[in-house]
Amino acid sequence: MLSCHEAVSRVLAACAPLGTERVAIGEALGRALAKPLVASRPLPPVDNSAMDGFAVRAADTPGTLPIAQAIAAGDAPGDPLPPGAAARITTGAPVPPGADAVVMREDAEDRDGEVVLRRAASQGENIRRLGEDVGVGDEVLPAGARLGAGALALAAALGHADVEVGRRPRVAIASTGDELVEVGQIPGPGQIVNSNACALAAQIREAGGVPEDLGIVPDEPAATRAAIARGLGADVLVTSGGVSVGEHDHVKAALERSGVSVLFWKVAIKPGKPIVFGVAPGGALVFGLPGNPVSSMVGFELFVRPALRALEGGGDLLRPRAPAVLARPYPKKPGRAHYARAILTRRGGVLEADVFPKQGSGMLSSMALADALVELGADAGDVPAGAEVPAILLRAI
């Protein structure tokens, strides 16, 4: 069987960005920038005051100076400041020509028509210079950058009402299994709610994709092939269930009959060993995930999520990792890498991983509460408490 690293490498080798589109900046949160953002104007656009106070020539301080003018934020740059005078100024207002410092109001006494400056000012004090943040021609964001609030604010300040971003991948979801019922339906004997479709749709959205639920697919070869044919019209097809070797597992055979080139089947990991990945004749990527809820979600995190990020053209393909120390021993046999759900706690400068005692592939409560997937290498046996292990961060810690 392939290692997780080898399988991820095969997935990413099959991925190419889907193309670009322009979107309004108000709709670009979380999108991947398609090309570098280059400044066509400076920030700040003019020398301006960082404080409410008085614009002066530093050489004229300390002392008592007449107030020659008042400048507010939004005013156009005014007349030059006469020597031996001050200008009352607000935060963000343009500094008048001739002034080389701003004394904040707390260090001055504003009298009728004049100001008493109690201390000497230094040149450049409390002045934000034209272009000191961003100069014309500066590359302020690289291609592939994820547009968070700060990046969007910067783009807006530079006058971009829209931005060119990578197209979001369209992802079809097919849930196989005669035992499944839709959310909201009361399960009968032997039936379970199709929670996988709900989880996968959420994971797809969080990864930057656009989910399309194809519904529940019966464990029957013709129905499985029909669902796969529909799903191959998307950029990515994700199935859950039906990928093992049981008599009701029809996904792998249906994929092959649909012309999908299977690049791997089974990966040396726990949970989630029976995972299928392939490429359809039309270019769609296909992931066959296990039906057990945790196996499905972990398989998505390890293989599908990086693919969706790559298809969108983003630079952050993999979840961040951090070293963590196990809070308790973890029993394990060599042979497969384990991805154990854990809660993380900072203790001083150490990140401690408390692995859930129950790691069964149907234990959804642990997936709901997990901060991270702790990676325990394939060659490792029992891992003692205090051992340092890599943690794949599912949320900010």
FENZI-V227881 format. One record per residue. N is the residue number from 1. RES is the residue in three letters. SS is DSSP state (A for helix, B for strand, O for the rest). Layout:
[[N RES SS] [N RES SS]]
This chain:
[[1 MET O] [2 LEU B] [3 SER O] [4 CYS A] [5 HIS A] [6 GLU A] [7 ALA A] [8 VAL A] [9 SER A] [10 ARG A] [11 VAL A] [12 LEU A] [13 ALA A] [14 ALA O] [15 CYS O] [16 ALA O] [17 PRO O] [18 LEU O] [19 GLY O] [20 THR B] [21 GLU B] [22 ARG B] [23 VAL B] [24 ALA B] [25 ILE A] [26 GLY A] [27 GLU A] [28 ALA O] [29 LEU O] [30 GLY O] [31 ARG O] [32 ALA B] [33 LEU B] [34 ALA O] [35 LYS O] [36 PRO O] [37 LEU B] [38 VAL B] [39 ALA O] [40 SER O] [41 ARG O] [42 PRO O] [43 LEU B] [44 PRO O] [45 PRO O] [46 VAL O] [47 ASP O] [48 ASN B] [49 SER B] [50 ALA O] [51 MET O] [52 ASP O] [53 GLY B] [54 PHE B] [55 ALA B] [56 VAL B] [57 ARG O] [58 ALA A] [59 ALA A] [60 ASP A] [61 THR O] [62 PRO O] [63 GLY B] [64 THR B] [65 LEU B] [66 PRO B] [67 ILE B] [68 ALA B] [69 GLN B] [70 ALA B] [71 ILE B] [72 ALA O] [73 ALA O] [74 GLY O] [75 ASP O] [76 ALA O] [77 PRO O] [78 GLY O] [79 ASP O] [80 PRO O] [81 LEU O] [82 PRO O] [83 PRO O] [84 GLY O] [85 ALA B] [86 ALA B] [87 ALA B] [88 ARG B] [89 ILE B] [90 THR O] [91 THR O] [92 GLY O] [93 ALA O] [94 PRO B] [95 VAL O] [96 PRO O] [97 PRO O] [98 GLY O] [99 ALA O] [100 ASP O] [101 ALA B] [102 VAL B] [103 VAL B] [104 MET B] [105 ARG A] [106 GLU A] [107 ASP A] [108 ALA B] [109 GLU B] [110 ASP B] [111 ARG B] [112 ASP O] [113 GLY O] [114 GLU B] [115 VAL B] [116 VAL B] [117 LEU B] [118 ARG O] [119 ARG O] [120 ALA O] [121 ALA O] [122 SER O] [123 GLN O] [124 GLY O] [125 GLU O] [126 ASN O] [127 ILE B] [128 ARG B] [129 ARG O] [130 LEU O] [131 GLY O] [132 GLU O] [133 ASP O] [134 VAL B] [135 GLY O] [136 VAL O] [137 GLY O] [138 ASP O] [139 GLU B] [140 VAL B] [141 LEU B] [142 PRO O] [143 ALA O] [144 GLY O] [145 ALA O] [146 ARG B] [147 LEU O] [148 GLY O] [149 ALA A] [150 GLY A] [151 ALA A] [152 LEU A] [153 ALA A] [154 LEU A] [155 ALA A] [156 ALA A] [157 ALA A] [158 LEU O] [159 GLY O] [160 HIS O] [161 ALA O] [162 ASP B] [163 VAL B] [164 GLU B] [165 VAL B] [166 GLY B] [167 ARG O] [168 ARG O] [169 PRO O] [170 ARG B] [171 VAL B] [172 ALA B] [173 ILE B] [174 ALA B] [175 SER B] [176 THR B] [177 GLY O] [178 ASP O] [179 GLU O] [180 LEU B] [181 VAL B] [182 GLU O] [183 VAL O] [184 GLY O] [185 GLN O] [186 ILE O] [187 PRO O] [188 GLY O] [189 PRO O] [190 GLY O] [191 GLN O] [192 ILE B] [193 VAL B] [194 ASN O] [195 SER A] [196 ASN A] [197 ALA A] [198 CYS A] [199 ALA A] [200 LEU A] [201 ALA A] [202 ALA A] [203 GLN A] [204 ILE A] [205 ARG A] [206 GLU A] [207 ALA A] [208 GLY O] [209 GLY O] [210 VAL B] [211 PRO B] [212 GLU B] [213 ASP B] [214 LEU B] [215 GLY B] [216 ILE B] [217 VAL B] [218 PRO O] [219 ASP O] [220 GLU O] [221 PRO A] [222 ALA A] [223 ALA A] [224 THR A] [225 ARG A] [226 ALA A] [227 ALA A] [228 ILE A] [229 ALA A] [230 ARG A] [231 GLY A] [232 LEU O] [233 GLY O] [234 ALA O] [235 ASP O] [236 VAL B] [237 LEU B] [238 VAL B] [239 THR B] [240 SER B] [241 GLY O] [242 GLY O] [243 VAL O] [244 SER O] [245 VAL O] [246 GLY O] [247 GLU O] [248 HIS O] [249 ASP O] [250 HIS O] [251 VAL A] [252 LYS A] [253 ALA A] [254 ALA A] [255 LEU A] [256 GLU A] [257 ARG A] [258 SER O] [259 GLY O] [260 VAL O] [261 SER B] [262 VAL B] [263 LEU B] [264 PHE B] [265 TRP B] [266 LYS O] [267 VAL B] [268 ALA O] [269 ILE B] [270 LYS B] [271 PRO O] [272 GLY O] [273 LYS O] [274 PRO O] [275 ILE O] [276 VAL B] [277 PHE B] [278 GLY B] [279 VAL B] [280 ALA O] [281 PRO O] [282 GLY O] [283 GLY O] [284 ALA O] [285 LEU B] [286 VAL B] [287 PHE B] [288 GLY B] [289 LEU B] [290 PRO O] [291 GLY O] [292 ASN O] [293 PRO A] [294 VAL A] [295 SER A] [296 SER A] [297 MET A] [298 VAL A] [299 GLY A] [300 PHE A] [301 GLU A] [302 LEU A] [303 PHE A] [304 VAL A] [305 ARG A] [306 PRO A] [307 ALA A] [308 LEU A] [309 ARG A] [310 ALA A] [311 LEU A] [312 GLU A] [313 GLY O] [314 GLY O] [315 GLY O] [316 ASP O] [317 LEU O] [318 LEU O] [319 ARG O] [320 PRO O] [321 ARG B] [322 ALA B] [323 PRO B] [324 ALA B] [325 VAL B] [326 LEU B] [327 ALA O] [328 ARG O] [329 PRO O] [330 TYR B] [331 PRO O] [332 LYS O] [333 LYS O] [334 PRO O] [335 GLY O] [336 ARG O] [337 ALA B] [338 HIS B] [339 TYR B] [340 ALA B] [341 ARG B] [342 ALA B] [343 ILE B] [344 LEU B] [345 THR B] [346 ARG B] [347 ARG B] [348 GLY O] [349 GLY O] [350 VAL B] [351 LEU B] [352 GLU B] [353 ALA B] [354 ASP B] [355 VAL B] [356 PHE O] [357 PRO O] [358 LYS O] [359 GLN O] [360 GLY O] [361 SER O] [362 GLY O] [363 MET O] [364 LEU A] [365 SER A] [366 SER A] [367 MET A] [368 ALA A] [369 LEU A] [370 ALA O] [371 ASP O] [372 ALA B] [373 LEU B] [374 VAL B] [375 GLU B] [376 LEU B] [377 GLY O] [378 ALA O] [379 ASP O] [380 ALA O] [381 GLY O] [382 ASP O] [383 VAL B] [384 PRO O] [385 ALA O] [386 GLY O] [387 ALA O] [388 GLU B] [389 VAL B] [390 PRO B] [391 ALA B] [392 ILE B] [393 LEU B] [394 LEU O] [395 ARG O] [396 ALA O] [397 ILE O]]
